[in-house]
Amino acid sequence: MDPATLRQLLDAVADGTVDPDDAEKRLADLPYAEVAAGGTPVARVDHHRELRTGYPEAVFCQGKTPQQVKAIARDILDHGAVMLGTRASAAHYQAVAQVAPDARYFEDAQILLVDRRSDRPSIGHIVVASAGTADYRVAEEAALCAEVMGDRVTRLFDVGVAGIHRLLAVRDDLNAANVIIAVAGMEGALPSLVAGLVKVPVVAVPTSVGYGAHFGGVAPLLTMLNSCAPGIGVVNIDNGYGAAALASRINRASVGAEAGAEARERSLRTPDETEGLDRSASREASGSSAPAEGEA
């Protein structure tokens, strides 16, 4: 249940259009519901998570059978509009499609998604940059998850340090972001380079792409943890979802801080200054450049 739905329910009880007993039944599964597959309990779905954190529970599909994911997906969609599955296989998708024909499967990112919102938000700005094309799966997982979380995302793929001019060519995009997710395998140098160019936080994601001494992602993980460039936070190997969740919270905090700063600035203006700015904004919206009455 999301905050808007809860508010609607409470308002309906307050104005008498919903009986309190009916409301109690709707809230009975908060904060979680037990889900069974084949008669065996397999999960306790957290329907309270969106109220607490702003995002509904996602499903890590790897290690779960298609029938288990199907049962979990059905329960999530019975209570909400979004079901996001990561590390999903085609078999997981086919099972979920039996109960949600509108399910979509992003094979390259291993993302399973049902999104029934009529209007998905797209706030702030997150840049997802990957070092090489081989890092695409993890980078696209991060990008898709951030979009589902309601963030505006720009993708900058294959901008690794082996051709630094490629990254410098998109510096304007980097500088326009509230937060940057930098995804890299091999030696994992990209986040350090990016962090040295921008003033916003960088979420570093090591990937399991590389040769022997790369140790399945441990080498770039250690590089990122030992970076001398300040402003970097590091998530686990191949954890695109975790990077998206962290970047989304930073992005939303940044958007909220900007709105708060604008409100504070506006509160400090004199009435005459505020009125003049309002008239200017009105003329810009109407496309007129003529001065308002009483202005030179």
C-alpha positions, -999 to 999 in steps of 0.1 A, spaced: 0 0 0 13 34 -10 8 67 10 -17 81 -15 -39 49 -13 -38 49 25 -48 86 26 -77 79 3 -89 51 25 -86 72 57 -105 101 40 -132 77 29 -136 64 65 -137 100 77 -164 111 53 -185 79 58 -182 64 23 -162 34 37 -172 15 67 -145 12 94 -149 -26 93 -142 -27 56 -112 -4 61 -99 -28 88 -101 -57 64 -81 -38 38 -55 -31 63 -54 -66 77 -23 -76 57 -2 -47 70 26 -49 76 31 -82 58 13 -112 43 24 -148 43 25 -163 8 24 -200 -1 33 -219 -33 20 -255 -37 6 -253 -1 40 -245 14 47 -211 29 75 -195 9 75 -158 17 63 -130 39 56 -101 16 62 -67 31 32 -46 21 42 -19 45 76 -11 29 64 16 6 48 35 35 81 33 54 107 38 27 89 52 -4 93 20 -25 74 -13 -26 93 -45 -19 113 -58 -49 117 -96 -56 152 -111 -59 142 -140 -83 175 -159 -83 172 -189 -61 134 -189 -62 114 -213 -83 91 -198 -110 61 -210 -90 74 -192 -59 79 -160 -78 45 -163 -94 28 -166 -60 48 -137 -46 40 -116 -77 3 -123 -74 2 -112 -38 21 -80 -45 -2 -71 -73 -32 -78 -52 -21 -50 -29 -3 -26 -53 4 -15 -88 41 -24 -92 60 -57 -91 97 -55 -98 118 -86 -100 156 -87 -103 179 -115 -115 148 -130 -132 150 -158 -158 127 -164 -188 110 -191 -168 102 -167 -140 87 -143 -165 66 -170 -181 52 -180 -147 43 -145 -137 27 -138 -170 1 -165 -162 -13 -142 -134 -1 -109 -149 -4 -108 -187 9 -73 -187 43 -84 -173 74 -74 -192 108 -91 -193 140 -72 -200 163 -101 -208 196 -82 -210 191 -68 -175 172 -98 -161 144 -75 -149 108 -87 -146 83 -58 -143 46 -52 -139 38 -15 -137 2 -6 -136 5 31 -126 -13 55 -149 14 81 -144 49 71 -133 69 99 -118 102 110 -133 119 134 -109 154 148 -105 182 134 -126 203 103 -122 231 94 -147 241 58 -151 276 55 -166 292 22 -175 329 16 -183 323 -10 -211 296 -28 -230 303 -59 -210 290 -41 -180 256 -35 -197 236 -60 -177 244 -44 -144 242 -9 -156 208 -14 -173 195 -31 -141 204 0 -122 189 23 -149 156 4 -151 152 1 -113 158 38 -109 132 46 -135 107 23 -117 115 41 -85 104 73 -101 137 89 -111 147 105 -145 176 86 -158 203 93 -185 224 64 -197 260 69 -207 274 35 -217 309 25 -228 327 56 -214 356 38 -196 391 50 -188 407 32 -217 393 60 -239 390 89 -215 380 113 -243 346 94 -244 339 104 -208 350 140 -212 327 143 -243 297 138 -220 308 159 -191 278 182 -195 256 153 -188 276 143 -157 274 178 -144 236 180 -149 230 150 -126 220 150 -89 239 117 -84 259 94 -107 259 56 -107 293 44 -121 295 8 -132 328 -9 -140 346 -42 -141 382 -50 -149 403 -27 -126 372 -5 -117 388 29 -122 357 47 -136 341 59 -104 373 75 -92 376 94 -125 340 105 -124 342 116 -88 372 138 -97 351 156 -123 318 164 -106 304 178 -73 277 153 -68 278 119 -50 289 89 -71 276 54 -64 302 29 -75 292 -6 -87 319 -32 -93 310 -59 -118 322 -95 -122 335 -88 -157 372 -94 -160 401 -118 -163 417 -142 -137 433 -118 -112 400 -98 -113 387 -125 -89 351 -122 -100 347 -86 -91 369 -84 -60 396 -64 -78 373 -35 -89 355 -37 -55 388 -30 -37 398 -3 -62 365 15 -55 368 11 -17 403 25 -18 396 54 -41 414 87 -33 386 106 -49 361 118 -22 323 115 -26 321 78 -36 298 52 -20 303 15 -30 277 -12 -33 282 -50 -37 295 -67 -68 269 -66 -97 244 -50 -74 226 -27 -99 194 -27 -78 212 -16 -47 229 12 -66 196 24 -79 180 23 -45 208 44 -30 210 68 -59 172 73 -59 172 83 -22 200 108 -29 182 121 -59 150 126 -40 168 143 -11 185 166 -36 152 175 -52 136 181 -18 166 203 -8 163 224 -40 126 229 -34 132 239 2 160 263 -8 136 280 -33 109 282 -7 133 298 18 146 322 -8 111 332 -17 101 338 19 130 362 23 119 384 -6 100 416 -1 64 417 -13 75 441 -42 102 416 -53 78 387 -52 52 405 -72 77 415 -98 90 380 -102 54 367 -105 47 392 -133 79 382 -151 70 345 -149 35 352 -162 48 371 -192 73 343 -200 46 317 -198 24 337 -222 53 344 -246 50 381 -242 81 403 -237 61 436 -232 66 453 -198 37 451 -173 17 482 -165 38 505 -144 71 489 -154 97 506 -176 
